[in-house]
Amino acid sequence: MVNTSNTAMAGRTFWSSLAAVSLLLLIMQVSGNEESQLIKDIMTGYNKNIRPS
C-alpha cells in the first residue's frame, strides 16, 4: 500500500521547487534588463572612433 502522505509531500516539494526556480529566473531576467538599460544610458553619446594621438 502506498503511503499517501509521502506522495503528497513529494508533490508539494516538487511544485514549491518549480515555483521558486521560476521566480528566480524572472528576477534574474528583470535585473539583467535594468542593468543593460543603465549601461545604455551611460554609453549614450560615446564615440567609439576616438583614438589617442
N, C-alpha and C positions, 0 to 999 in steps of 0.2 A: 504494500500500500504506500502511496506517495504522501509524504508529509507536506500538506498544502501551505503551512506557514513558511517553510523554507522556499517553496516555489514563489509565493507572493513576495517574499523578501528579496529574492533574486531579481524578480521583475521590477520591483521598486528601485533596487540598486542600479539596474540597467537604465531605466528611464531617468533617474536622477543624474547618472553619469552623462547620459546623452544630452540632457538639458544644460549641464554645467559646461560641457565641451562646446555646445552651440553658442552659449552666452560668451564664452571666452573668445571664440572665433569672431563673433560680432564686435566685441570690444576691441580686438586687435585690428580689425578692418577699419573701424571708425577712427581709432587713434592714428593709424597709418595715413588715413586720408587727411586728417588735420595737420599732421606733420608735413606732408607733401605740399599742402596749401601754404604753410608757413615758409617753407623753403622757396616756393614760387614767389611769394611776396618779397622775400629778401633778395632774390635774384632779378627782380624786375628792374630793367634799365641797365643790367650788366652787359657790357660789350665784350664778347669773347675774342674779338680781334685785337685787343690791346696787347702790345708786346713791349717788353723793356727795351730801352735804347742802348 
